[in-house]
């Protein structure tokens, strides 16, 4: 069974990354578990419920306090989730490089061998997507 964790996905505005990941979850192959680690809380419980109906668990790993402390709390929360969840791969979505760094540090410290980073800048900029493994 493949266990994959999608990081930095939320349902704010129902666009972009959420729509993409939702469609992947709805069409995922048998034997694959795809869960979400959200940094910001989901806005709608019905979206969490729909994903749960398709075998996806949404985990909140964020922190609502100080923005600097938030990064350290997220690293600790992600490390714990990845280790306890037994994820084989972590796929990180980000619109700024520092988010990719913080979340990938947590994945690497957890011992995950496959970390995929996907940087997609906001604001309609015509910048090529960047991937790294």
PyMOL commands that set and color helices and strands:
alter all, ss='L'
color gray80, all
select helices_A, chain A and resi 12-14+16-26+45-53+67-85+97-109
alter helices_A, ss='H'
color red, helices_A
select strands_A, chain A and resi 2-7+32-38+58-60+89-94+114-119+130-132
alter strands_A, ss='S'
color yellow, strands_A
deselect
rebuild
show_as cartoon
